[in-house]
Amino acid sequence: MFTQPKRGGLGPTKKDQGKDYAVTIITSGCHFSGKLYCKGSTRIGGKVDGEIVSEGLLIVEEEAVICAEVKAEDIVIQGHLRGTVEASGKVELSPSCVYDGDIITPILVIQEGAQFNGRTTMDPNKIMDRQTTRETGKSLPTPILGGTIRPDTSAESMEIDLRGPEINANL
């Protein structure tokens, strides 16, 4: 049961040996105040005030009430959160989410029913090969009302065209 795997058996690969797969869980009924630093995946169901830094996936459960500055790789918000969220990967707001604050992330998913009151910044430098880069000068399709973003010469401003398809009502 606790012996080393035989040659050719399943075991940690060289790629996986440096990773820490720890899981941090703060259940409902728990209250934490201060700076919470977690390595690996984190699941919060209780109350947190202060700052959260997670080197991995952060899941805010439905029962959670968080008032904090949050930094993580990926974040799924199902509960109540107030503060600034910064993710290097993706932020997902679930249908039960109530979020007040700013979001900084290259990928944002807002599911139907989620409540989002704030601003978002999506840094195009963090978006990898999903879209054409600014250097090519091509238009980038976006999910915003079928609109298009055209890269400008400066990184600070982008020209956005939100004209949708024309609909002929005289059928």
WONORNOR-V449588 format. One line per field, one symbol per residue. psi: psi as a letter, one per 40 degrees, with the letter a starting at -180 (. if undefined). Layout:
psi = ???
This chain:
psi = deiiiiheihihiddedeihfihhhhiieihhhahhhhhaihhheahhhbhhhhgahhhhideihhgihhhidihhheahhhahhhhebihhhidehhhhaihhidhhhhiheihhhaiihhhedehbediiidddeiihiiehfeaihhhidiediihhhehaiihheg.
